[in-house]
C-alpha cells in the first residue's frame, strides 16, 4: 500500500488493479509455501515409514497445521501407530 501512496497520476482503477494484483501475488506465495511444506512433510513420512498409505495420508493435513519444527519432531519421535492415534480425528 505504501507504494500506491507514492504514485501520483494513477487512476482509482489503476490503484484497484494494483491492489487486486498484490492480493493475487500474496495468495500465490502462500500457496507455494503450503505446497513446499506439504512436500517436506510427505518426504519426512516416506523417510520414516516407507510409503504413504491411506492411513498416513490422513495425518498430513493435521501435520501441516503444526509448525515445521513440531511436525518434524512428531514424525521422527513417534511410532506409526502413535502418530496415527494422535493426529487422526
N, C-alpha and C positions, 0 to 999 in steps of 0.2 A: 504494500500500500504506500509506503514512503516514496517509492519510485514514481507512482502516479501523481503524488502531490508536487513533484518537482517538474513534471512535464507540462509546460504551457502549450497551448494550441491543440490539445487533444479534445475531441468532442466527447460528449457524455457516452455516445455509442462506442467510441474508441476505448474509453475507460472501462465500460461494462464488458467489452470484449476481452480486454487485458485481465480483468478480474476473473472472468469465466475461464480463460486460458490458464491463469495461475492456479485456480482450483483444480482444473483437469490435471495439470502437471503434478500438483501436490498429491492428488489421489493416485495417480500412476506410480509415483515414487513410493507411496505407502504399499501399493500392491506388489511392487518389486521387492520391497523389504520383507513382506509377508511370504512371498514365493521363495526368497532366499532362506528365510527362517524355516519354512516347511521343508526345503531340501536338506538343510542342516539336520533337522530332527529326524527325517527319514533316513539319512545316512547314518546317524548315530544308532538308530534302531536296527538297521541292517548289520552294522558292525557288531553290535552287542548280541543280537538274537538271530542273525542269518537273514532270512527273507521276512518281508512284512506280509503276514497273512491277514485274513479278515478281522481277527481279534485285535491284532496290533494296530491295524488301520483305524480302529475306533478310538485309540488313545492319542492320535496325532493332534486333533483339534484341542483337546484339553492341554496337551503339552505346549501348544502354540500360545496359550493364554498365560503361560508362565514366562518368567524372564529366561533368556538363553542359559544363564548360569544354573537356574533352578531345574530347568528341563534336562540339561546335560547331567547334572548331579543325580537326578532321579533315575534317568536311564542307566547310568553307569553303576549306581549303587543298588539297584533293585533287581530282584529276580523277576522273570517274565510274569509269573502269576501275581506277584506283589504289585507290579506296575499295572497290570490289568485290573486288579481289585481296587487300587487307589484311584484310577482315572476313568474307569468305565461306569458311567452313571446310568 
